[in-house]
Amino acid sequence: MPIGSDKGFIVKPGFNPLAEQTSEVVAGGLWTWGYNNQGQLGDGTTTSRSSPVQVGAITTWTSVIAGYQNNLAIKGDGTLWAWGAGSSGQLGQGNTSAYSSPVQIGALTNWLKASASAYGNSVGCLKTDGTVWMWGNGYAGALGQGNTTSMSSPVQVGSETYWADFSAGSNSGFGVTTGGKLYAWGYGIYGQLAQGNSTNYSSPVQVGALTDWSKVFTGKYCCAAIKTDGTLWTWGSNDDGKLGIGLAPSTNSVSSPSQVGALTTWVKLAWGSDTALALKTDGTLWAWGGNAVGQLGTNSVTYYSSPVQVGALTNWKDVTAGDRTGVAVTTGGALYVWGFNGSGRLGLGNTTNYSSPVQLGALTDWSSTLGEICNAQHTPVIKG
């Protein structure tokens, strides 16, 4: 059913609605490390790895994201691939099997941006034609189909072709239209649908009436969005102060968007299981939320409910966050990791925790674009 009034926007063949956000696309080999009980490392085994291992020999991967125990990745030819846990049909294979090596989802070649929930059981992808598709667990209306049915193959969310950004949350979904409107659907118990309540919605509902939203990022029962003016807004679960708006960790949730500080220089946010890591236009890296094992990268285990800078570097290019871990890449292609290192999830060849960024090896050919790994205990990264 129609959910907005962005009519008049026409997607031309080959149009990339995320062009301004992903102007640099680098293809390369795919490397993974960390926990591997469901084959989520994609190396054909269920053996955990404390050092990077390559996924096959293909060097045409352009993007990859990690759910809790599964992955979605896109190749340069626009094909979509999945592997790992499939108990909710989240691998898109029409079944609930697990796969320890990548398997293609259908035969289409117009997939653009994939996203997985913090628990990896509901996933989705934005296509180059501006449509959004989801599959997996349909609990609380997570798939935006007007029902709570689970799907083991991709199904379109509505019939609209004007989506410019998309992110799958914890049994929920969020989309930004080309006209700057923000929509949400699915599980809303923590106010993460930004409707001022804790109601579930099985079809997209607009967040307020503003038309200046640009990018959306989902975490564990929380969400963040950046506006066209560069301001950052968060809402939903506030566990450990992860909303970054200065509220005590005992404040359970916020059901409407709240601004993080007053700055207008934010470009990306990555949610971990209980933390947030964010980049500014000046190349600095900032963090807030839980920090029991140093996952904020601030050389401490102090919790912060407002942004604090990570180190003094100004050449950070991209960042992502997992289950109490942080991963960031510099403009020079060096990869850094920090936080909890159980099962070797930092890829450093040991199980030692680090509360400050540590470079992973000496190579400088890591992709400048990192995918989301919220709540994941493994890390996939593309190397050029």
N, C-alpha and C positions, 0 to 999 in steps of 0.2 A: 504494500500500500504506500502511497506517497507520504513522505514525512517532512517535506520542506518546500520551499518556493525558490529554489535555485534554477528555475527554468530559464531558458535562454542561454545556458552554458552548453556548448557542444564539444564533445571530446573528439578530436580529429584522430584519424588512424596514426598510431605510433606516438600519440601524445603521452607524455610522462607527467602525471599530476604532482609528482614529488621532485621535479627537476630542480627547483630552487633548494630543496633540502638535501638532495643527493647528487650534487653536480659532479662529484668525483667518484666514479665507479671503477674499482680495480679488480681484475680477475686473478685468481691464483689457486694454489693448492690449499686444502683444508686440513687443519691440525687440531687435535683435541687432547684433553687430559682430564684426570679426576676420577670420580666415582663412575662405575660402569655396570651396575647390577642388572640393567635392562638392555644392555648393548648400546647405550646412548653415546658411546664414543665412536661408534660406526666403523670400528676396525675388525668386525667379524667375530669379536669375542665378548665375554662379559668380565674381563679382567680389568681392574682399575689400574690407572697409569699415573705415576707421579712426574712424568716428563712427557712432552708433546709427542704424539704418534700421528702419522699421516693417515687420512681417510682415503684409501685407494691411491691411484696415481693421477687422477684427474686434476687439471690445473685451470679449469674454467669456472670455478665457483666465484660468485660475485657478492653473495650475502648469506649469512647464517644466523639463526637465533636458537636459543635453548629453552625448552620448557623444563619442568622439574626433572623428568627422566626421558626426555625425547628432544628431537631437533627438527627444524625445517630449514631448508637451504635452497637457494636459487642459483642456477647456472647462467652463464652469459647468453645462452640461447633462450632464456625465459622459461625454462622448465623448472618445476618444483619437485623437491625430493624430501623424504622424511625417513627417520629411523629412531629406534629406542622403544619405549613402552607404548603399547597401543590398546590398553584395556578399555578405553572409552571410545575407540575408533578414531583417535586423534592423529593417526598416521595417514588417514584418508584413503585407505586401501579397500574399503568395503567390508572390513573385518575388525577383529579386536586382537590381532596377533602382534607380537613384538618382533622387531627386525634389528639385527645387529650390524647391518650394512645399509646404505642408502637405497631406497626404493622410490621410483617415480610416482607422483600423484597424477593420474590421468595422462593425457598426451598434449595438453595445451602448452603454448609457448608465450603466454602474455602475463605471467605472474610478475609482480613488481616488488611488494614489500610484505614479508611474512611476520606473524606475531603469535606468541604463545602465552598462555596465562601463567601465573606464578606457580600453579600446580600442574601445568602442562596438559590438562585433560580437556580443555577447549582451546582451539586454535583457529587461526584465520589468515587471510591474505588479501591484499589489495592488488587488483589487476591494472594493467596499463590503460584499460578502457574506462577506469573510474568506478568499477564495481567492487563490492566487498563480498567475500565468501568466507563461511565459517563451517566448522565440523568438530566432532567430538562430543563431550558431555553437554547435554542441553539443560542441565539443572537450573532452575530459577529463570529460564528463558535466555540462557547464556548465548544461544546462537541467533537470537533476534528473529525467530520465525513465528512469533505469536503463540508459541507453545513451549513445552519443556521436554520435547523429544530429542533424544541423542541421535547424531548422524555420523556414520562412518565414512561418508564421502562429502565433498564440498557442496554446500547449498548457499545460494545467494541471499544476502540480507537485503530485503526489499527488492525493488526493481530499478533503483536510481543509478545513474552513471556519473554522479558529480562528486564522489568522494576524493579528497585530496590527501588525507592521512587516516590511518587506522591503527588501533592497538587492542589486543585481546587482554582483558583483565581476569581476575579471579572469578570465574563463572560469569563473565560480563564482557561487553564490547563497547568500544568508543570510536567515533569517527568524526572527522572534521570535513566539512564540505568545501568545495571550491569558493563558495560564497562566504566562508568564515564562520559558519554555524557549527556548534558542537552538539553531538548527539550521544546518548548513552543507553544501554539496555542490559538486562540480566539481573544479577544478584545485587541487592541494595541495602543489606542489613546494616552496614557500617556507614551509610550515607554516601557511598562511593559513586552513585549515579548523579549526585549533585542536584537532587530534586527537593532538598529541604526536608526529606523524610528517610525512612529506612525500608521503603517499599520495593518489591521486585517488579521489573517491567520486562515482558517477553518480546516487545517490539521497541524500536528506537524512539526515544523521547528527547526533545531538545533541552539542552542545559541553558536556562535563561533565555534572553532574547538578543544577546550580543552577536555581532557578525565580524568580530576581529580576532577569532581564534586561528592559530597557525599550525601548531604541532601538539600531539597528545601522547602521553606516556603513562602506562599502567604498571602498578606494583601489586603487592599482596594486600588486597582489599583497599586499595587507595589509587588515586589518579593525580596526574599533574598535566598542566597544559601551558604553553607559551602563546602569548598574543602577538599580533603583528608589531606591537610597539616594544617587544622584547621583555615584557614583564612576565613573571612566573607565578602561577597559581596552583594550589594543591587542595585536596579534600579527601575525605574517607577516613580510614583507620589511622589513628595517631600513635600506634604502638611505639614506645621509646622515643617519642617526639619526632617521628620521621616525616611529618608534614612540613617541618622547618619554619613554622610560623610563631615560634616562641612559646607555644603552649606546653605545659607540663606533661610528661609521659602518661600521667594518670588521666588526662583528657582523652577519653576513649575514641571519639570520632567527631568529624566535622562534615555536615551534609551539604554545604555550599562552598563554592570556590573562595579561597582566602589567599591574598597576595603574600608572597615570600619577600619580605623587605620592600624596598622602593626602587630597586635598580631596574634598568631597562636594557641590560646587556646579556641576558641569558640566551643560550642557544640550544642546550640539550640537558635533559635530566635522565638519569638511570636509577631505577629502583632496585635495591637489594631486598633481602627478606625483611629487614628492619631498619634499613638505611636509605639515604638518597645521596647520589653523587651528581654533580652538575658542572657544566662548562660555561664560561663566559666568553664574550667576543674577544677579550684580550688574551685568551689562551690560558687563563688561570683555572684551577680545579678547586671545587668547593664541596663540602660534605656536611651531613648532619644526621642525627638519629642514634640508633643503638651502636655500641662500640665495645662490647665485652671482650672481643678478641682482636681489637685493633682494626676492624673493618672500615673505619673512616679514613685510615691512612694518616692520622694526625700525630703519630709517634706517642700515642697515649691510649688509655682505655676509658677515657672520659666521654660521657654522652653529651650531645649538643642538640638543642631544640631549635637552633637557628644556624645558618650557614657559617662555617669556619673554613679558611683556606687550607688546602693540602699542600704543604711545602711552599716553595717560592717560585717554582718554574712557571714560565709563561708561554711554553711551546706545546701544551697539550692539544691534541687534535681530536680525540674521541675518548669516551669512557663508557664502561658498562659495569654492572654490579650483580653479583650472584648471592648465594646463601652465605652471608657474612664474609664476602670477598669483594675485592675491587680489582678491575683490570682497566688499564688506560694505555693509549699509544700516543707517542709524540709526533710532531710534524716531520721528524727525521726517520720515522718508522721503527723506533725502539719501543718494545712492549714492557710494561711494568705491571706487577701484581702485588697484592697485599691482603692481610686478613687471616681468616681461618684456613688451615691447611690440612684438614682431615682428608684421608684418601688421596693425598697429594694433589688436591684440587688447584694449587697455585702453579703446578707444573715445574717446580724448582728442583725436583729430584729428591725431595725430603718431605717431612710432615711437620715442619716447624712453622709456627704462626709468626707473621710479620705485621707490625703496626705502622710501618711506613712503606712507601713504594719501593720494590726491589726489581731490578731489571731481570727479565727472563732471557738468559743467554746474552750473546753479544750481537746477534743479528739485527739489522735495521731494515728488513724488508717485510715487516708485518703490515697488513692492510690498514689504511688510515680510517676505515669505517668498521666499528665494532657493533655486533648485534646484541640484542637484549638477552640476558641470562638470569633474570630475576628469580631468586629462590632455587636456582639450579646448583647442583653440587659438582658439576663438570663445566668445562669451558671449551667452546669451539671458536677458532680464530682462523681467518684466511691469511695466508702468506703469499706475497707477490712473487 
